[in-house]
Amino acid sequence: MNILAFLIPISLGLGGVGLLAFFWMMRNNQYDDPDGNANRILSERYDKSPDGEA
């Protein structure tokens, strides 16, 4: 039972580090994909309508 006194704060700390890393990546535009839209518009893969009719 004493091990929970160590594991709970460690897991909360690691979760906080992960959350801070996520917010840092969002702030620094790490998830932007400027080339994705440019390449996607030229691809024929997305030309069909969602219901399968062309």
Backbone hydrogen bonds, N-H to C=O, Kabsch-Sander energy under -0.5 kcal/mol:
donor,donor_aa,acceptor,acceptor_aa,energy
4,L,1,M,-0.8
5,A,1,M,-0.5
5,A,2,N,-0.8
6,F,2,N,-0.5
6,F,3,I,-1.0
7,L,3,I,-2.6
8,I,4,L,-2.0
10,I,6,F,-1.6
11,S,7,L,-2.7
12,L,8,I,-2.3
13,G,9,P,-2.4
14,L,10,I,-2.5
15,G,11,S,-2.2
16,G,12,L,-2.2
17,V,13,G,-2.3
18,G,14,L,-2.3
19,L,15,G,-2.2
20,L,16,G,-2.6
21,A,17,V,-2.4
22,F,18,G,-2.1
23,F,19,L,-2.4
24,W,20,L,-2.3
25,M,21,A,-2.3
26,M,22,F,-2.3
27,R,23,F,-2.2
28,N,24,W,-1.8
29,N,26,M,-1.1
30,Q,25,M,-2.6
32,D,29,N,-0.8
37,N,33,D,-0.9
38,A,34,P,-0.7
39,N,35,D,-2.1
40,R,36,G,-2.4
41,I,37,N,-1.8
42,L,39,N,-0.5
43,S,39,N,-0.6
43,S,40,R,-0.7
47,D,44,E,-1.2
49,S,53,E,-1.4
52,G,49,S,-1.8
